[in-house]
Amino acid sequence: METERGFCMKDDDQLSDQLDRVIDGLQEVKKLNERLSFIAKQLNILQLNYLVQNLTSPRTVIWLNFLGGLSRGLGLTLGTAIILGILAYLAGKFINLPVIGKYISDLIDWINTYRSYR
């Protein structure tokens, strides 16, 4: 079964099968490259590369956590002060203050009495 080129048909079939497998592999690699390109575009959109670069350094993580805790504590303190100030203002408008003043004066008298015995 010689052809004019000197190969057997069997060799041509084997080469054709190998060529088909290589082409299939290249198509699969092309699909994977397209997927990776899509993922890279999505990561750039989400800016996860920034997070990965900055959160891998322990110093950066500690600094960011410190600043986050500081801002939370400051926000909680200011928020509590504002809410308590509003509640005290409203209480002053609706509650009879001489009653509260009597309790406070009694408390101050007890404190002064305690100090005088020391």
Phi and psi restraints in degrees (range 20) as a CNS / XPLOR table:
assign (resid 1 and name C) (resid 2 and name N)
       (resid 2 and name CA) (resid 2 and name C) 1.0 -79.7 20.0 2
assign (resid 2 and name N) (resid 2 and name CA)
       (resid 2 and name C) (resid 3 and name N) 1.0 141.2 20.0 2
assign (resid 2 and name C) (resid 3 and name N)
       (resid 3 and name CA) (resid 3 and name C) 1.0 -102.9 20.0 2
assign (resid 3 and name N) (resid 3 and name CA)
       (resid 3 and name C) (resid 4 and name N) 1.0 178.3 20.0 2
assign (resid 3 and name C) (resid 4 and name N)
       (resid 4 and name CA) (resid 4 and name C) 1.0 -68.4 20.0 2
assign (resid 4 and name N) (resid 4 and name CA)
       (resid 4 and name C) (resid 5 and name N) 1.0 -16.3 20.0 2
assign (resid 4 and name C) (resid 5 and name N)
       (resid 5 and name CA) (resid 5 and name C) 1.0 -89.3 20.0 2
assign (resid 5 and name N) (resid 5 and name CA)
       (resid 5 and name C) (resid 6 and name N) 1.0 -13.8 20.0 2
assign (resid 5 and name C) (resid 6 and name N)
       (resid 6 and name CA) (resid 6 and name C) 1.0 99.4 20.0 2
assign (resid 6 and name N) (resid 6 and name CA)
       (resid 6 and name C) (resid 7 and name N) 1.0 8.3 20.0 2
assign (resid 6 and name C) (resid 7 and name N)
       (resid 7 and name CA) (resid 7 and name C) 1.0 -104.5 20.0 2
assign (resid 7 and name N) (resid 7 and name CA)
       (resid 7 and name C) (resid 8 and name N) 1.0 154.1 20.0 2
assign (resid 7 and name C) (resid 8 and name N)
       (resid 8 and name CA) (resid 8 and name C) 1.0 -81.0 20.0 2
assign (resid 8 and name N) (resid 8 and name CA)
       (resid 8 and name C) (resid 9 and name N) 1.0 156.3 20.0 2
assign (resid 8 and name C) (resid 9 and name N)
       (resid 9 and name CA) (resid 9 and name C) 1.0 -62.7 20.0 2
assign (resid 9 and name N) (resid 9 and name CA)
       (resid 9 and name C) (resid 10 and name N) 1.0 -31.7 20.0 2
assign (resid 9 and name C) (resid 10 and name N)
       (resid 10 and name CA) (resid 10 and name C) 1.0 -63.5 20.0 2
assign (resid 10 and name N) (resid 10 and name CA)
       (resid 10 and name C) (resid 11 and name N) 1.0 -42.0 20.0 2
assign (resid 10 and name C) (resid 11 and name N)
       (resid 11 and name CA) (resid 11 and name C) 1.0 -64.4 20.0 2
assign (resid 11 and name N) (resid 11 and name CA)
       (resid 11 and name C) (resid 12 and name N) 1.0 -38.6 20.0 2
assign (resid 11 and name C) (resid 12 and name N)
       (resid 12 and name CA) (resid 12 and name C) 1.0 -63.9 20.0 2
assign (resid 12 and name N) (resid 12 and name CA)
       (resid 12 and name C) (resid 13 and name N) 1.0 -39.5 20.0 2
assign (resid 12 and name C) (resid 13 and name N)
       (resid 13 and name CA) (resid 13 and name C) 1.0 -65.6 20.0 2
assign (resid 13 and name N) (resid 13 and name CA)
       (resid 13 and name C) (resid 14 and name N) 1.0 -40.7 20.0 2
assign (resid 13 and name C) (resid 14 and name N)
       (resid 14 and name CA) (resid 14 and name C) 1.0 -64.7 20.0 2
assign (resid 14 and name N) (resid 14 and name CA)
       (resid 14 and name C) (resid 15 and name N) 1.0 -44.6 20.0 2
assign (resid 14 and name C) (resid 15 and name N)
       (resid 15 and name CA) (resid 15 and name C) 1.0 -63.3 20.0 2
assign (resid 15 and name N) (resid 15 and name CA)
       (resid 15 and name C) (resid 16 and name N) 1.0 -38.4 20.0 2
assign (resid 15 and name C) (resid 16 and name N)
       (resid 16 and name CA) (resid 16 and name C) 1.0 -65.3 20.0 2
assign (resid 16 and name N) (resid 16 and name CA)
       (resid 16 and name C) (resid 17 and name N) 1.0 -41.1 20.0 2
assign (resid 16 and name C) (resid 17 and name N)
       (resid 17 and name CA) (resid 17 and name C) 1.0 -64.8 20.0 2
assign (resid 17 and name N) (resid 17 and name CA)
       (resid 17 and name C) (resid 18 and name N) 1.0 -42.9 20.0 2
assign (resid 17 and name C) (resid 18 and name N)
       (resid 18 and name CA) (resid 18 and name C) 1.0 -64.4 20.0 2
assign (resid 18 and name N) (resid 18 and name CA)
       (resid 18 and name C) (resid 19 and name N) 1.0 -40.9 20.0 2
assign (resid 18 and name C) (resid 19 and name N)
       (resid 19 and name CA) (resid 19 and name C) 1.0 -63.7 20.0 2
assign (resid 19 and name N) (resid 19 and name CA)
       (resid 19 and name C) (resid 20 and name N) 1.0 -40.9 20.0 2
assign (resid 19 and name C) (resid 20 and name N)
       (resid 20 and name CA) (resid 20 and name C) 1.0 -62.5 20.0 2
assign (resid 20 and name N) (resid 20 and name CA)
       (resid 20 and name C) (resid 21 and name N) 1.0 -40.7 20.0 2
assign (resid 20 and name C) (resid 21 and name N)
       (resid 21 and name CA) (resid 21 and name C) 1.0 -65.9 20.0 2
assign (resid 21 and name N) (resid 21 and name CA)
       (resid 21 and name C) (resid 22 and name N) 1.0 -39.8 20.0 2
assign (resid 21 and name C) (resid 22 and name N)
       (resid 22 and name CA) (resid 22 and name C) 1.0 -64.8 20.0 2
assign (resid 22 and name N) (resid 22 and name CA)
       (resid 22 and name C) (resid 23 and name N) 1.0 -42.4 20.0 2
assign (resid 22 and name C) (resid 23 and name N)
       (resid 23 and name CA) (resid 23 and name C) 1.0 -63.3 20.0 2
assign (resid 23 and name N) (resid 23 and name CA)
       (resid 23 and name C) (resid 24 and name N) 1.0 -42.6 20.0 2
assign (resid 23 and name C) (resid 24 and name N)
       (resid 24 and name CA) (resid 24 and name C) 1.0 -61.5 20.0 2
assign (resid 24 and name N) (resid 24 and name CA)
       (resid 24 and name C) (resid 25 and name N) 1.0 -42.2 20.0 2
assign (resid 24 and name C) (resid 25 and name N)
       (resid 25 and name CA) (resid 25 and name C) 1.0 -63.2 20.0 2
assign (resid 25 and name N) (resid 25 and name CA)
       (resid 25 and name C) (resid 26 and name N) 1.0 -40.5 20.0 2
assign (resid 25 and name C) (resid 26 and name N)
       (resid 26 and name CA) (resid 26 and name C) 1.0 -65.7 20.0 2
assign (resid 26 and name N) (resid 26 and name CA)
       (resid 26 and name C) (resid 27 and name N) 1.0 -38.0 20.0 2
assign (resid 26 and name C) (resid 27 and name N)
       (resid 27 and name CA) (resid 27 and name C) 1.0 -65.9 20.0 2
assign (resid 27 and name N) (resid 27 and name CA)
       (resid 27 and name C) (resid 28 and name N) 1.0 -37.7 20.0 2
assign (resid 27 and name C) (resid 28 and name N)
       (resid 28 and name CA) (resid 28 and name C) 1.0 -67.0 20.0 2
assign (resid 28 and name N) (resid 28 and name CA)
       (resid 28 and name C) (resid 29 and name N) 1.0 -40.7 20.0 2
assign (resid 28 and name C) (resid 29 and name N)
       (resid 29 and name CA) (resid 29 and name C) 1.0 -62.9 20.0 2
assign (resid 29 and name N) (resid 29 and name CA)
       (resid 29 and name C) (resid 30 and name N) 1.0 -39.2 20.0 2
assign (resid 29 and name C) (resid 30 and name N)
       (resid 30 and name CA) (resid 30 and name C) 1.0 -62.5 20.0 2
assign (resid 30 and name N) (resid 30 and name CA)
       (resid 30 and name C) (resid 31 and name N) 1.0 -42.4 20.0 2
assign (resid 30 and name C) (resid 31 and name N)
       (resid 31 and name CA) (resid 31 and name C) 1.0 -63.0 20.0 2
assign (resid 31 and name N) (resid 31 and name CA)
       (resid 31 and name C) (resid 32 and name N) 1.0 -42.4 20.0 2
assign (resid 31 and name C) (resid 32 and name N)
       (resid 32 and name CA) (resid 32 and name C) 1.0 -64.1 20.0 2
assign (resid 32 and name N) (resid 32 and name CA)
       (resid 32 and name C) (resid 33 and name N) 1.0 -39.5 20.0 2
assign (resid 32 and name C) (resid 33 and name N)
       (resid 33 and name CA) (resid 33 and name C) 1.0 -63.5 20.0 2
assign (resid 33 and name N) (resid 33 and name CA)
       (resid 33 and name C) (resid 34 and name N) 1.0 -38.8 20.0 2
assign (resid 33 and name C) (resid 34 and name N)
       (resid 34 and name CA) (resid 34 and name C) 1.0 -64.6 20.0 2
assign (resid 34 and name N) (resid 34 and name CA)
       (resid 34 and name C) (resid 35 and name N) 1.0 -40.9 20.0 2
assign (resid 34 and name C) (resid 35 and name N)
       (resid 35 and name CA) (resid 35 and name C) 1.0 -64.0 20.0 2
assign (resid 35 and name N) (resid 35 and name CA)
       (resid 35 and name C) (resid 36 and name N) 1.0 -43.8 20.0 2
assign (resid 35 and name C) (resid 36 and name N)
       (resid 36 and name CA) (resid 36 and name C) 1.0 -63.9 20.0 2
assign (resid 36 and name N) (resid 36 and name CA)
       (resid 36 and name C) (resid 37 and name N) 1.0 -37.8 20.0 2
assign (resid 36 and name C) (resid 37 and name N)
       (resid 37 and name CA) (resid 37 and name C) 1.0 -63.9 20.0 2
assign (resid 37 and name N) (resid 37 and name CA)
       (resid 37 and name C) (resid 38 and name N) 1.0 -41.0 20.0 2
assign (resid 37 and name C) (resid 38 and name N)
       (resid 38 and name CA) (resid 38 and name C) 1.0 -63.0 20.0 2
assign (resid 38 and name N) (resid 38 and name CA)
       (resid 38 and name C) (resid 39 and name N) 1.0 -45.4 20.0 2
assign (resid 38 and name C) (resid 39 and name N)
       (resid 39 and name CA) (resid 39 and name C) 1.0 -63.2 20.0 2
assign (resid 39 and name N) (resid 39 and name CA)
       (resid 39 and name C) (resid 40 and name N) 1.0 -40.8 20.0 2
assign (resid 39 and name C) (resid 40 and name N)
       (resid 40 and name CA) (resid 40 and name C) 1.0 -63.4 20.0 2
assign (resid 40 and name N) (resid 40 and name CA)
       (resid 40 and name C) (resid 41 and name N) 1.0 -39.9 20.0 2
assign (resid 40 and name C) (resid 41 and name N)
       (resid 41 and name CA) (resid 41 and name C) 1.0 -64.2 20.0 2
assign (resid 41 and name N) (resid 41 and name CA)
       (resid 41 and name C) (resid 42 and name N) 1.0 -42.0 20.0 2
assign (resid 41 and name C) (resid 42 and name N)
       (resid 42 and name CA) (resid 42 and name C) 1.0 -65.3 20.0 2
assign (resid 42 and name N) (resid 42 and name CA)
       (resid 42 and name C) (resid 43 and name N) 1.0 -39.4 20.0 2
assign (resid 42 and name C) (resid 43 and name N)
       (resid 43 and name CA) (resid 43 and name C) 1.0 -65.0 20.0 2
assign (resid 43 and name N) (resid 43 and name CA)
       (resid 43 and name C) (resid 44 and name N) 1.0 -38.1 20.0 2
assign (resid 43 and name C) (resid 44 and name N)
       (resid 44 and name CA) (resid 44 and name C) 1.0 -66.4 20.0 2
assign (resid 44 and name N) (resid 44 and name CA)
       (resid 44 and name C) (resid 45 and name N) 1.0 -36.6 20.0 2
assign (resid 44 and name C) (resid 45 and name N)
       (resid 45 and name CA) (resid 45 and name C) 1.0 -64.8 20.0 2
assign (resid 45 and name N) (resid 45 and name CA)
       (resid 45 and name C) (resid 46 and name N) 1.0 -43.9 20.0 2
assign (resid 45 and name C) (resid 46 and name N)
       (resid 46 and name CA) (resid 46 and name C) 1.0 -80.0 20.0 2
assign (resid 46 and name N) (resid 46 and name CA)
       (resid 46 and name C) (resid 47 and name N) 1.0 -10.0 20.0 2
assign (resid 46 and name C) (resid 47 and name N)
       (resid 47 and name CA) (resid 47 and name C) 1.0 56.1 20.0 2
assign (resid 47 and name N) (resid 47 and name CA)
       (resid 47 and name C) (resid 48 and name N) 1.0 39.4 20.0 2
assign (resid 47 and name C) (resid 48 and name N)
       (resid 48 and name CA) (resid 48 and name C) 1.0 -72.9 20.0 2
assign (resid 48 and name N) (resid 48 and name CA)
       (resid 48 and name C) (resid 49 and name N) 1.0 -21.9 20.0 2
assign (resid 48 and name C) (resid 49 and name N)
       (resid 49 and name CA) (resid 49 and name C) 1.0 -62.3 20.0 2
assign (resid 49 and name N) (resid 49 and name CA)
       (resid 49 and name C) (resid 50 and name N) 1.0 -34.5 20.0 2
assign (resid 49 and name C) (resid 50 and name N)
       (resid 50 and name CA) (resid 50 and name C) 1.0 -62.3 20.0 2
assign (resid 50 and name N) (resid 50 and name CA)
       (resid 50 and name C) (resid 51 and name N) 1.0 -46.3 20.0 2
assign (resid 50 and name C) (resid 51 and name N)
       (resid 51 and name CA) (resid 51 and name C) 1.0 -63.9 20.0 2
assign (resid 51 and name N) (resid 51 and name CA)
       (resid 51 and name C) (resid 52 and name N) 1.0 -42.5 20.0 2
assign (resid 51 and name C) (resid 52 and name N)
       (resid 52 and name CA) (resid 52 and name C) 1.0 -64.9 20.0 2
assign (resid 52 and name N) (resid 52 and name CA)
       (resid 52 and name C) (resid 53 and name N) 1.0 -42.1 20.0 2
assign (resid 52 and name C) (resid 53 and name N)
       (resid 53 and name CA) (resid 53 and name C) 1.0 -67.8 20.0 2
assign (resid 53 and name N) (resid 53 and name CA)
       (resid 53 and name C) (resid 54 and name N) 1.0 -40.0 20.0 2
assign (resid 53 and name C) (resid 54 and name N)
       (resid 54 and name CA) (resid 54 and name C) 1.0 -86.2 20.0 2
assign (resid 54 and name N) (resid 54 and name CA)
       (resid 54 and name C) (resid 55 and name N) 1.0 -28.2 20.0 2
assign (resid 54 and name C) (resid 55 and name N)
       (resid 55 and name CA) (resid 55 and name C) 1.0 -92.5 20.0 2
assign (resid 55 and name N) (resid 55 and name CA)
       (resid 55 and name C) (resid 56 and name N) 1.0 3.3 20.0 2
assign (resid 55 and name C) (resid 56 and name N)
       (resid 56 and name CA) (resid 56 and name C) 1.0 -90.3 20.0 2
assign (resid 56 and name N) (resid 56 and name CA)
       (resid 56 and name C) (resid 57 and name N) 1.0 -14.2 20.0 2
assign (resid 56 and name C) (resid 57 and name N)
       (resid 57 and name CA) (resid 57 and name C) 1.0 -91.3 20.0 2
assign (resid 57 and name N) (resid 57 and name CA)
       (resid 57 and name C) (resid 58 and name N) 1.0 121.5 20.0 2
assign (resid 57 and name C) (resid 58 and name N)
       (resid 58 and name CA) (resid 58 and name C) 1.0 -59.9 20.0 2
assign (resid 58 and name N) (resid 58 and name CA)
       (resid 58 and name C) (resid 59 and name N) 1.0 -37.3 20.0 2
assign (resid 58 and name C) (resid 59 and name N)
       (resid 59 and name CA) (resid 59 and name C) 1.0 -62.1 20.0 2
assign (resid 59 and name N) (resid 59 and name CA)
       (resid 59 and name C) (resid 60 and name N) 1.0 -42.4 20.0 2
assign (resid 59 and name C) (resid 60 and name N)
       (resid 60 and name CA) (resid 60 and name C) 1.0 -66.2 20.0 2
assign (resid 60 and name N) (resid 60 and name CA)
       (resid 60 and name C) (resid 61 and name N) 1.0 -41.4 20.0 2
assign (resid 60 and name C) (resid 61 and name N)
       (resid 61 and name CA) (resid 61 and name C) 1.0 -63.2 20.0 2
assign (resid 61 and name N) (resid 61 and name CA)
       (resid 61 and name C) (resid 62 and name N) 1.0 -44.0 20.0 2
assign (resid 61 and name C) (resid 62 and name N)
       (resid 62 and name CA) (resid 62 and name C) 1.0 -64.0 20.0 2
assign (resid 62 and name N) (resid 62 and name CA)
       (resid 62 and name C) (resid 63 and name N) 1.0 -44.2 20.0 2
assign (resid 62 and name C) (resid 63 and name N)
       (resid 63 and name CA) (resid 63 and name C) 1.0 -63.5 20.0 2
assign (resid 63 and name N) (resid 63 and name CA)
       (resid 63 and name C) (resid 64 and name N) 1.0 -44.5 20.0 2
assign (resid 63 and name C) (resid 64 and name N)
       (resid 64 and name CA) (resid 64 and name C) 1.0 -64.8 20.0 2
assign (resid 64 and name N) (resid 64 and name CA)
       (resid 64 and name C) (resid 65 and name N) 1.0 -39.1 20.0 2
assign (resid 64 and name C) (resid 65 and name N)
       (resid 65 and name CA) (resid 65 and name C) 1.0 -67.8 20.0 2
assign (resid 65 and name N) (resid 65 and name CA)
       (resid 65 and name C) (resid 66 and name N) 1.0 -37.3 20.0 2
assign (resid 65 and name C) (resid 66 and name N)
       (resid 66 and name CA) (resid 66 and name C) 1.0 -63.2 20.0 2
assign (resid 66 and name N) (resid 66 and name CA)
       (resid 66 and name C) (resid 67 and name N) 1.0 -47.7 20.0 2
assign (resid 66 and name C) (resid 67 and name N)
       (resid 67 and name CA) (resid 67 and name C) 1.0 -64.0 20.0 2
assign (resid 67 and name N) (resid 67 and name CA)
       (resid 67 and name C) (resid 68 and name N) 1.0 -38.7 20.0 2
assign (resid 67 and name C) (resid 68 and name N)
       (resid 68 and name CA) (resid 68 and name C) 1.0 -64.3 20.0 2
assign (resid 68 and name N) (resid 68 and name CA)
       (resid 68 and name C) (resid 69 and name N) 1.0 -42.8 20.0 2
assign (resid 68 and name C) (resid 69 and name N)
       (resid 69 and name CA) (resid 69 and name C) 1.0 -66.3 20.0 2
assign (resid 69 and name N) (resid 69 and name CA)
       (resid 69 and name C) (resid 70 and name N) 1.0 -39.0 20.0 2
assign (resid 69 and name C) (resid 70 and name N)
       (resid 70 and name CA) (resid 70 and name C) 1.0 -63.6 20.0 2
assign (resid 70 and name N) (resid 70 and name CA)
       (resid 70 and name C) (resid 71 and name N) 1.0 -43.9 20.0 2
assign (resid 70 and name C) (resid 71 and name N)
       (resid 71 and name CA) (resid 71 and name C) 1.0 -69.2 20.0 2
assign (resid 71 and name N) (resid 71 and name CA)
       (resid 71 and name C) (resid 72 and name N) 1.0 -36.3 20.0 2
assign (resid 71 and name C) (resid 72 and name N)
       (resid 72 and name CA) (resid 72 and name C) 1.0 -64.8 20.0 2
assign (resid 72 and name N) (resid 72 and name CA)
       (resid 72 and name C) (resid 73 and name N) 1.0 -44.3 20.0 2
assign (resid 72 and name C) (resid 73 and name N)
       (resid 73 and name CA) (resid 73 and name C) 1.0 -63.3 20.0 2
assign (resid 73 and name N) (resid 73 and name CA)
       (resid 73 and name C) (resid 74 and name N) 1.0 -43.0 20.0 2
assign (resid 73 and name C) (resid 74 and name N)
       (resid 74 and name CA) (resid 74 and name C) 1.0 -65.1 20.0 2
assign (resid 74 and name N) (resid 74 and name CA)
       (resid 74 and name C) (resid 75 and name N) 1.0 -42.4 20.0 2
assign (resid 74 and name C) (resid 75 and name N)
       (resid 75 and name CA) (resid 75 and name C) 1.0 -64.2 20.0 2
assign (resid 75 and name N) (resid 75 and name CA)
       (resid 75 and name C) (resid 76 and name N) 1.0 -41.4 20.0 2
assign (resid 75 and name C) (resid 76 and name N)
       (resid 76 and name CA) (resid 76 and name C) 1.0 -64.3 20.0 2
assign (resid 76 and name N) (resid 76 and name CA)
       (resid 76 and name C) (resid 77 and name N) 1.0 -41.8 20.0 2
assign (resid 76 and name C) (resid 77 and name N)
       (resid 77 and name CA) (resid 77 and name C) 1.0 -64.7 20.0 2
assign (resid 77 and name N) (resid 77 and name CA)
       (resid 77 and name C) (resid 78 and name N) 1.0 -48.6 20.0 2
assign (resid 77 and name C) (resid 78 and name N)
       (resid 78 and name CA) (resid 78 and name C) 1.0 -64.6 20.0 2
assign (resid 78 and name N) (resid 78 and name CA)
       (resid 78 and name C) (resid 79 and name N) 1.0 -41.3 20.0 2
assign (resid 78 and name C) (resid 79 and name N)
       (resid 79 and name CA) (resid 79 and name C) 1.0 -62.9 20.0 2
assign (resid 79 and name N) (resid 79 and name CA)
       (resid 79 and name C) (resid 80 and name N) 1.0 -43.3 20.0 2
assign (resid 79 and name C) (resid 80 and name N)
       (resid 80 and name CA) (resid 80 and name C) 1.0 -64.0 20.0 2
assign (resid 80 and name N) (resid 80 and name CA)
       (resid 80 and name C) (resid 81 and name N) 1.0 -42.4 20.0 2
assign (resid 80 and name C) (resid 81 and name N)
       (resid 81 and name CA) (resid 81 and name C) 1.0 -62.9 20.0 2
assign (resid 81 and name N) (resid 81 and name CA)
       (resid 81 and name C) (resid 82 and name N) 1.0 -41.2 20.0 2
assign (resid 81 and name C) (resid 82 and name N)
       (resid 82 and name CA) (resid 82 and name C) 1.0 -65.4 20.0 2
assign (resid 82 and name N) (resid 82 and name CA)
       (resid 82 and name C) (resid 83 and name N) 1.0 -46.3 20.0 2
assign (resid 82 and name C) (resid 83 and name N)
       (resid 83 and name CA) (resid 83 and name C) 1.0 -63.5 20.0 2
assign (resid 83 and name N) (resid 83 and name CA)
       (resid 83 and name C) (resid 84 and name N) 1.0 -44.5 20.0 2
assign (resid 83 and name C) (resid 84 and name N)
       (resid 84 and name CA) (resid 84 and name C) 1.0 -65.9 20.0 2
assign (resid 84 and name N) (resid 84 and name CA)
       (resid 84 and name C) (resid 85 and name N) 1.0 -36.0 20.0 2
assign (resid 84 and name C) (resid 85 and name N)
       (resid 85 and name CA) (resid 85 and name C) 1.0 -63.6 20.0 2
assign (resid 85 and name N) (resid 85 and name CA)
       (resid 85 and name C) (resid 86 and name N) 1.0 -42.5 20.0 2
assign (resid 85 and name C) (resid 86 and name N)
       (resid 86 and name CA) (resid 86 and name C) 1.0 -64.4 20.0 2
assign (resid 86 and name N) (resid 86 and name CA)
       (resid 86 and name C) (resid 87 and name N) 1.0 -43.2 20.0 2
assign (resid 86 and name C) (resid 87 and name N)
       (resid 87 and name CA) (resid 87 and name C) 1.0 -64.3 20.0 2
assign (resid 87 and name N) (resid 87 and name CA)
       (resid 87 and name C) (resid 88 and name N) 1.0 -39.4 20.0 2
assign (resid 87 and name C) (resid 88 and name N)
       (resid 88 and name CA) (resid 88 and name C) 1.0 -66.3 20.0 2
assign (resid 88 and name N) (resid 88 and name CA)
       (resid 88 and name C) (resid 89 and name N) 1.0 -39.6 20.0 2
assign (resid 88 and name C) (resid 89 and name N)
       (resid 89 and name CA) (resid 89 and name C) 1.0 -62.4 20.0 2
assign (resid 89 and name N) (resid 89 and name CA)
       (resid 89 and name C) (resid 90 and name N) 1.0 -46.7 20.0 2
assign (resid 89 and name C) (resid 90 and name N)
       (resid 90 and name CA) (resid 90 and name C) 1.0 -65.7 20.0 2
assign (resid 90 and name N) (resid 90 and name CA)
       (resid 90 and name C) (resid 91 and name N) 1.0 -38.5 20.0 2
assign (resid 90 and name C) (resid 91 and name N)
       (resid 91 and name CA) (resid 91 and name C) 1.0 -64.2 20.0 2
assign (resid 91 and name N) (resid 91 and name CA)
       (resid 91 and name C) (resid 92 and name N) 1.0 -37.8 20.0 2
assign (resid 91 and name C) (resid 92 and name N)
       (resid 92 and name CA) (resid 92 and name C) 1.0 -65.6 20.0 2
assign (resid 92 and name N) (resid 92 and name CA)
       (resid 92 and name C) (resid 93 and name N) 1.0 -29.2 20.0 2
assign (resid 92 and name C) (resid 93 and name N)
       (resid 93 and name CA) (resid 93 and name C) 1.0 -78.4 20.0 2
assign (resid 93 and name N) (resid 93 and name CA)
       (resid 93 and name C) (resid 94 and name N) 1.0 -31.6 20.0 2
assign (resid 93 and name C) (resid 94 and name N)
       (resid 94 and name CA) (resid 94 and name C) 1.0 -107.2 20.0 2
assign (resid 94 and name N) (resid 94 and name CA)
       (resid 94 and name C) (resid 95 and name N) 1.0 -20.1 20.0 2
assign (resid 94 and name C) (resid 95 and name N)
       (resid 95 and name CA) (resid 95 and name C) 1.0 -106.9 20.0 2
assign (resid 95 and name N) (resid 95 and name CA)
       (resid 95 and name C) (resid 96 and name N) 1.0 143.7 20.0 2
assign (resid 95 and name C) (resid 96 and name N)
       (resid 96 and name CA) (resid 96 and name C) 1.0 -70.1 20.0 2
assign (resid 96 and name N) (resid 96 and name CA)
       (resid 96 and name C) (resid 97 and name N) 1.0 111.3 20.0 2
assign (resid 96 and name C) (resid 97 and name N)
       (resid 97 and name CA) (resid 97 and name C) 1.0 -69.8 20.0 2
assign (resid 97 and name N) (resid 97 and name CA)
       (resid 97 and name C) (resid 98 and name N) 1.0 -29.4 20.0 2
assign (resid 97 and name C) (resid 98 and name N)
       (resid 98 and name CA) (resid 98 and name C) 1.0 -59.3 20.0 2
assign (resid 98 and name N) (resid 98 and name CA)
       (resid 98 and name C) (resid 99 and name N) 1.0 -31.3 20.0 2
assign (resid 98 and name C) (resid 99 and name N)
       (resid 99 and name CA) (resid 99 and name C) 1.0 -65.3 20.0 2
assign (resid 99 and name N) (resid 99 and name CA)
       (resid 99 and name C) (resid 100 and name N) 1.0 -45.9 20.0 2
assign (resid 99 and name C) (resid 100 and name N)
       (resid 100 and name CA) (resid 100 and name C) 1.0 -66.6 20.0 2
assign (resid 100 and name N) (resid 100 and name CA)
       (resid 100 and name C) (resid 101 and name N) 1.0 -39.3 20.0 2
assign (resid 100 and name C) (resid 101 and name N)
       (resid 101 and name CA) (resid 101 and name C) 1.0 -60.8 20.0 2
assign (resid 101 and name N) (resid 101 and name CA)
       (resid 101 and name C) (resid 102 and name N) 1.0 -36.2 20.0 2
assign (resid 101 and name C) (resid 102 and name N)
       (resid 102 and name CA) (resid 102 and name C) 1.0 -64.2 20.0 2
assign (resid 102 and name N) (resid 102 and name CA)
       (resid 102 and name C) (resid 103 and name N) 1.0 -42.4 20.0 2
assign (resid 102 and name C) (resid 103 and name N)
       (resid 103 and name CA) (resid 103 and name C) 1.0 -64.9 20.0 2
assign (resid 103 and name N) (resid 103 and name CA)
       (resid 103 and name C) (resid 104 and name N) 1.0 -39.8 20.0 2
assign (resid 103 and name C) (resid 104 and name N)
       (resid 104 and name CA) (resid 104 and name C) 1.0 -67.4 20.0 2
assign (resid 104 and name N) (resid 104 and name CA)
       (resid 104 and name C) (resid 105 and name N) 1.0 -40.6 20.0 2
assign (resid 104 and name C) (resid 105 and name N)
       (resid 105 and name CA) (resid 105 and name C) 1.0 -66.2 20.0 2
assign (resid 105 and name N) (resid 105 and name CA)
       (resid 105 and name C) (resid 106 and name N) 1.0 -37.3 20.0 2
assign (resid 105 and name C) (resid 106 and name N)
       (resid 106 and name CA) (resid 106 and name C) 1.0 -62.6 20.0 2
assign (resid 106 and name N) (resid 106 and name CA)
       (resid 106 and name C) (resid 107 and name N) 1.0 -42.0 20.0 2
assign (resid 106 and name C) (resid 107 and name N)
       (resid 107 and name CA) (resid 107 and name C) 1.0 -63.0 20.0 2
assign (resid 107 and name N) (resid 107 and name CA)
       (resid 107 and name C) (resid 108 and name N) 1.0 -43.3 20.0 2
assign (resid 107 and name C) (resid 108 and name N)
       (resid 108 and name CA) (resid 108 and name C) 1.0 -65.0 20.0 2
assign (resid 108 and name N) (resid 108 and name CA)
       (resid 108 and name C) (resid 109 and name N) 1.0 -38.8 20.0 2
assign (resid 108 and name C) (resid 109 and name N)
       (resid 109 and name CA) (resid 109 and name C) 1.0 -62.5 20.0 2
assign (resid 109 and name N) (resid 109 and name CA)
       (resid 109 and name C) (resid 110 and name N) 1.0 -42.7 20.0 2
assign (resid 109 and name C) (resid 110 and name N)
       (resid 110 and name CA) (resid 110 and name C) 1.0 -62.9 20.0 2
assign (resid 110 and name N) (resid 110 and name CA)
       (resid 110 and name C) (resid 111 and name N) 1.0 -41.1 20.0 2
assign (resid 110 and name C) (resid 111 and name N)
       (resid 111 and name CA) (resid 111 and name C) 1.0 -65.0 20.0 2
assign (resid 111 and name N) (resid 111 and name CA)
       (resid 111 and name C) (resid 112 and name N) 1.0 -43.7 20.0 2
assign (resid 111 and name C) (resid 112 and name N)
       (resid 112 and name CA) (resid 112 and name C) 1.0 -65.5 20.0 2
assign (resid 112 and name N) (resid 112 and name CA)
       (resid 112 and name C) (resid 113 and name N) 1.0 -37.3 20.0 2
assign (resid 112 and name C) (resid 113 and name N)
       (resid 113 and name CA) (resid 113 and name C) 1.0 -63.6 20.0 2
assign (resid 113 and name N) (resid 113 and name CA)
       (resid 113 and name C) (resid 114 and name N) 1.0 -43.1 20.0 2
assign (resid 113 and name C) (resid 114 and name N)
       (resid 114 and name CA) (resid 114 and name C) 1.0 -62.5 20.0 2
assign (resid 114 and name N) (resid 114 and name CA)
       (resid 114 and name C) (resid 115 and name N) 1.0 -41.8 20.0 2
assign (resid 114 and name C) (resid 115 and name N)
       (resid 115 and name CA) (resid 115 and name C) 1.0 -66.5 20.0 2
assign (resid 115 and name N) (resid 115 and name CA)
       (resid 115 and name C) (resid 116 and name N) 1.0 -34.7 20.0 2
assign (resid 115 and name C) (resid 116 and name N)
       (resid 116 and name CA) (resid 116 and name C) 1.0 -70.3 20.0 2
assign (resid 116 and name N) (resid 116 and name CA)
       (resid 116 and name C) (resid 117 and name N) 1.0 -27.1 20.0 2
assign (resid 116 and name C) (resid 117 and name N)
       (resid 117 and name CA) (resid 117 and name C) 1.0 -79.7 20.0 2
assign (resid 117 and name N) (resid 117 and name CA)
       (resid 117 and name C) (resid 118 and name N) 1.0 -16.4 20.0 2
